[in-house]
Amino acid sequence: MHSEPKIKNTELIYKGKVFDILEADIQHDDIEYKREIVTHRGSCVIIPVFPDETVALVRQYRYPAKKFLLEIPAGTLDPNEDPKIGAARELEEEIGVTAERIEKLTEFYVSPGFLTEKMHLYLATGLNETAQRLEEDEILTIERYSFSEAFNLIRTNRIEDAKTMVGIILAGLRFGKVFQ
């Protein structure tokens, strides 16, 4: 077993609105190397399940992927924001519903090789319709699918977003649906 690496120095090389990039000098045993690290406050993701056991997803254009993707509602956490509060905020902003119950399913790192972002995944049930409160740059449509249909979208590569795959599978298990 190796010892834990030591960060000898860090330098901010980019300061952004959503994330920063640091360059770190690291020593791990007798080896020294540099790493570029994207720092991010984290995000909240929520999977809304309606009484008919359909799941609401949003379809929006993602510039890095150069295409429209089908995803569960998600957003960057505000500074020091409780992820559960952020998840409730995103649910109403993007889907236009509030939830009587919001239950944490899991949390996970998105890409821990270079990114500090941790996603907090919640399940929303007991949904009540309000109104969408989209941010100015949020251009999306809402689509609803049964778990069976959503599983098929994953299997046929029509859902390509990892957080959405994790959310649908974990929520499906919570409702006794099996991904086959």
N, C-alpha and C positions, 0 to 999 in steps of 0.2 A: 504494500500500500504506500502510495506517495504522500508526502506532506501537502498541506494546503498551500496553494500559491500565494505569493505576497505581491501586492500592487505597490510598486516603488514610486510611481508618479502617474498623474493623469493630466491631460490637457484638453480643454474644451475646444473642439475644432469646428463645431457648428451649433448654433443656438436657434431653435425653431419654435413655432407655435405649439406643436403637438409633441415633438421629441427633440432631444439634443444628441449630439454625437461626441463621444470622448475618445481620445487615443490614450491607451494605458500601457505603461511599461511594467511588465510582469516578470517575476522570478519564480520559477517552479523547480525546486531542488537546484541543480546546477545549470539549468537552462533559462536564458533570458529571451523574451520575445515581446512583441507589440500586439495589441488587439484594438480594433475599433469597436466601440460599444455604443449601441443606440439605447439611450435611456428614455423611458416612457412611464407615465404615472400609472398605467394600468387601465383596464377597461372592464365594462360590465356588459354581459350578454344575457338575453332573456328569451325563453321559448314560451310563447303564449299558446295555451291549449284551451280551446273553447269547449262548452258542454257536449257538443256533438263529436268530441275528440278529434277535431281538425286543428292543425297547426298553422298559425299565420307566419308567413315569410315575406320578406321584402325583396324586390328585384330592383337593382340599381347598377348604374354603370360604374365600374372600377377601373380607373385609368391605368394603374400598374398592370392589370390583367388584360387591358384593352378589350373588355367585353362586359356585358351585363351579367351579374352573378345573382343567384338566389341565396339569401342569407336570413338568419334570425336577426332580430333587432339588436343593435350593439352601439356602444359609444365609449369615448374616452372619459375616464373619471375626471371630475373637477378636482382641483387641489384639496386634499384631505377629505374627499367625499367618501362616505360609506358606500361600498359597492351595491348593497341592496337598494339604497335610495337612488343611486344612479340607474340601476336596472328598471326601477319603477318609472323614473323620468323618461328613459329611452322607450319603454313600452307605450307610454302615452304619446310621446313625440312622434314615433314612427308608425304605430298601429292605431292610435286613437282609442285606447282602452285603459282602464285601471283594473287592478286585480285585488280580489279579497284575500288571496293567499299568494305569497311569494316565498318560494322554498329554494334554498341553495342546493344545487346538485353537485358541483365540484368547482375547482379552480385549477388553472394550468398555465404553464408558460407557453407562449406562442412559438418562439424560436430561440431557445436559450443559448445558442452558440454565439449570438451577437446582440440580442435584444432583451432588455429587462422586463418588457411588458408581461404582466400576468393578467389573464382573463378570469373573471368571476362569473360563473354560469348559474342562472336561476331559472326555475320553472314558475310560470304564472298561471293560476287557475282562478275560477270565480270571476270571470271577466265582465266588466261593465263598460258599455260604449260611451265615450265622451267625444272628443274631436282630436284629430291629428294636430300636432304643434311642431311641424317640420321646421328645421333651421333653414336659412336662406339657400344654402347650397345642397340641401337634401332633396334630390329628385328621385322619387321611387314609387313603385306600385306595390300593392299588397296582394298576395295570393295565398289561398288556403288549401291545404292538402290533408288527407287522412294520413295516418301513420304508414299504412301500406303504400300509398302513393309516394310519400316522402322517402321511404326506404328504397322504393324503385328508382326515384330520382338520384339517390346516392349510388346505387348499383350501376346505373346507366350513365354515370358521370355528368348528369345534368345539374347536380349540386357538387360544386368543386371546392367549396369553402370548408376548411377543417373545423372551425368552431360550430358551424351549422351541422356538420356530420355528427360531431360529439353531442351536441344538444339534442338532436332528433333521436339518436340512439339511446341516450340516457333517459330522456323523457319517455320514449317509447317503452323502455323497460319499466319505468315507474307506473305506466298504465297497463302493464302486462302484455305489451306488444313485443314480439320477438323479431329482430332483424334477421332475415333468412336470405 
